[in-house]
Amino acid sequence: MSTDSTTTGTEPRDGTPPAAPQPDASQLSSYPAGYTCPPLTTEVMLQHGVVAQLLSAHIQRLREKAFAAFPYPGIALYQFIEFSGGLPSYPRLDSLLSLLRAGGILLDVGCGMGSELRYLRSHSGIPGEQLFGADINPAFIELGHELFMDSPESTGIRQGAADIFDTRPESSWIVRELKGKCAAVHAASFLHLFDWARQVEAALRMVGFLERKKGNFVVGRLAGSRAAGQYRHALGDVWRHTPESFAEMWREVGTRSGLAFDVECTEPEILVFEAPEGEKWSLPAEEQATQFRFCVTVV
Ligand SMILES: C[S@@+](CC[C@H](N)C(=O)[O-])C[C@H]1O[C@@H](n2cnc3c(N)ncnc32)[C@H](O)[C@@H]1O
């Protein structure tokens, strides 16, 4: 269509309707880009379930990414973000918080996406600078930042790649910086990845991070079994504990470390996961899988 700008500017000479101005979406870039959701907007969106749905979608997306990084069942089962089954359900949580409120350092071994570290900081008010996390797979640490939309600078929490079995200061930052300095070591869904001998080694390494002082401790949770023993998994041979076999293992750790421990475990729960829609999932029946929490205190 041709127009003659020398007449009216928009009126075509032949009487056809003027061309409508074309909207230009690229103009958005000339507006301010930043946005902070105002409180009333947040309130209305919460009331409409928008925030809950976005949050669920965000967690589901991170679950897929994390499962692709390594397919741990706890990722598929959303355990990495299930706070109620984590620290709040541990024995002696009050003692742990007292140690940390007195300035004690906590190292989370096999921290994965580091949910418990965020819980301690934002829910329990422990300064991030006292919280450390180590994981052999740095992809999980990155995914943790994506999950919580934070950074080491914004939280003060220090996380980094490290293998618990690496005892060399030249290659392990946790050995260099944290050996003998922690008030508590946390290990969730970690020890059960290994057979008995490797669990003893891992426990000795954890104890090595503790300041050798009465009242310091190792806390965590693990998958066990009503029939303690070695089971074959995709990861290799793994030992599944009862609270009794777990206490026996710590007697061995005590003999080898020259320390004595008090071992407290919660009543093992049968490990069956149920989705809100009623779907259920459990480990193979012959494994008689359980889950329990523990607190191993230096006495
Ligand atoms: C089942 S995940 C549990 C993660 C997290 N603690 C949780 O409860 O959600 C086990 C974690 O241990 C880490 N891991 C395995 N072997 C390790 C090792 N030798 N040293 C340090 N981390 C290890 C894995 O990369 C993984 O993130």
Ligand as a Chemical Component Dictionary entry (heavy atoms), coordinates in Angstrom:
data_LIG
# 
_chem_comp.id                   LIG 
_chem_comp.type                 NON-POLYMER 
_chem_comp.pdbx_formal_charge   0 
_chem_comp.three_letter_code    LIG 
# 
loop_
_chem_comp_atom.comp_id 
_chem_comp_atom.atom_id 
_chem_comp_atom.alt_atom_id 
_chem_comp_atom.type_symbol 
_chem_comp_atom.charge 
_chem_comp_atom.model_Cartn_x 
_chem_comp_atom.model_Cartn_y 
_chem_comp_atom.model_Cartn_z 
_chem_comp_atom.pdbx_ordinal 
LIG C1  C1  C 0  21.797 -39.591 48.561 1  
LIG S1  S1  S 1  22.691 -38.102 48.392 2  
LIG C2  C2  C 0  22.224 -37.211 49.857 3  
LIG C3  C3  C 0  22.377 -35.733 49.700 4  
LIG C4  C4  C 0  21.921 -34.881 50.883 5  
LIG N1  N1  N 0  22.718 -35.138 52.060 6  
LIG C5  C5  C 0  20.456 -35.086 51.178 7  
LIG O1  O1  O 0  20.126 -35.660 52.222 8  
LIG O2  O2  O -1 19.620 -34.660 50.364 9  
LIG C6  C6  C 0  24.349 -38.601 48.772 10 
LIG C7  C7  C 0  25.363 -37.520 48.477 11 
LIG O3  O3  O 0  26.668 -37.969 48.860 12 
LIG C8  C8  C 0  27.600 -37.536 47.879 13 
LIG N2  N2  N 0  28.789 -38.416 47.953 14 
LIG C9  C9  C 0  28.909 -39.697 47.542 15 
LIG N3  N3  N 0  30.140 -40.163 47.791 16 
LIG C10 C10 C 0  30.823 -39.165 48.387 17 
LIG C11 C11 C 0  32.147 -39.023 48.882 18 
LIG N4  N4  N 0  33.032 -40.034 48.796 19 
LIG N5  N5  N 0  32.518 -37.849 49.442 20 
LIG C12 C12 C 0  31.632 -36.796 49.522 21 
LIG N6  N6  N 0  30.371 -36.875 49.045 22 
LIG C13 C13 C 0  29.960 -38.032 48.491 23 
LIG C14 C14 C 0  26.833 -37.658 46.571 24 
LIG O4  O4  O 0  27.387 -36.900 45.524 25 
LIG C15 C15 C 0  25.452 -37.169 47.001 26 
LIG O5  O5  O 0  25.266 -35.800 46.835 27 
# 
loop_
_chem_comp_bond.comp_id 
_chem_comp_bond.atom_id_1 
_chem_comp_bond.atom_id_2 
_chem_comp_bond.value_order 
_chem_comp_bond.pdbx_ordinal 
LIG C1  S1  SING 1  
LIG S1  C2  SING 2  
LIG S1  C6  SING 3  
LIG C2  C3  SING 4  
LIG C3  C4  SING 5  
LIG C4  N1  SING 6  
LIG C4  C5  SING 7  
LIG C5  O1  DOUB 8  
LIG C5  O2  SING 9  
LIG C6  C7  SING 10 
LIG C7  O3  SING 11 
LIG C7  C15 SING 12 
LIG O3  C8  SING 13 
LIG C8  N2  SING 14 
LIG C8  C14 SING 15 
LIG N2  C9  SING 16 
LIG N2  C13 SING 17 
LIG C9  N3  DOUB 18 
LIG N3  C10 SING 19 
LIG C10 C11 SING 20 
LIG C10 C13 DOUB 21 
LIG C11 N4  SING 22 
LIG C11 N5  DOUB 23 
LIG N5  C12 SING 24 
LIG C12 N6  DOUB 25 
LIG N6  C13 SING 26 
LIG C14 O4  SING 27 
LIG C14 C15 SING 28 
LIG C15 O5  SING 29 
# 
